[in-house]
Amino acid sequence: MIEVDVRGFSCPIPVVRTKKAFDENPNESVTVLVESMVSKENVSRLAQSRGYSVKVEERPDGYKLQLNPAGR
């Protein structure tokens, strides 16, 4: 599983790094750690547009997004 920690970065960096993780690791699950609701929404939108399911866990330091490719 791939983990992308983009806490402390504002958009578009979280989206760019998540896209890079998708491109470099096709068909792999990706966990993304973000701080803000805006980043959570933007990364979720990217994942859904690429056919990934999105599971969001709210944490004291932001959000943990579990992104799984279709069929996983």
Backbone hydrogen bonds, N-H to C=O, Kabsch-Sander energy under -0.5 kcal/mol:
donor,donor_aa,acceptor,acceptor_aa,energy
2,I,29,S,-2.0
4,V,31,T,-3.2
5,D,3,E,-0.5
6,V,4,V,-0.8
6,V,33,L,-2.3
9,F,6,V,-1.8
13,I,10,S,-1.6
16,V,12,P,-2.8
17,R,13,I,-2.8
18,T,14,P,-1.9
19,K,15,V,-2.7
20,K,16,V,-2.1
21,A,17,R,-2.0
22,F,18,T,-2.3
23,D,19,K,-2.7
24,E,20,K,-2.5
25,N,21,A,-1.4
28,E,25,N,-1.6
30,V,67,L,-2.7
31,T,2,I,-3.3
32,V,65,L,-2.6
33,L,4,V,-2.7
34,V,32,V,-0.6
34,V,63,Y,-2.2
40,K,36,S,-2.1
41,E,37,M,-2.7
42,N,38,V,-2.6
43,V,39,S,-2.8
44,S,40,K,-2.2
45,R,41,E,-2.3
46,L,42,N,-2.0
47,A,43,V,-2.6
48,Q,44,S,-2.6
49,S,45,R,-2.0
50,R,46,L,-1.0
50,R,47,A,-0.8
51,G,48,Q,-1.4
52,Y,47,A,-2.8
53,S,68,N,-3.1
55,K,66,Q,-2.0
57,E,64,K,-2.6
59,R,62,G,-3.2
62,G,59,R,-1.8
63,Y,34,V,-3.1
64,K,57,E,-2.8
65,L,32,V,-3.1
65,L,63,Y,-0.5
66,Q,55,K,-3.1
66,Q,64,K,-0.5
67,L,30,V,-3.1
67,L,65,L,-0.7
68,N,53,S,-1.8
68,N,66,Q,-0.6
72,R,69,P,-1.6
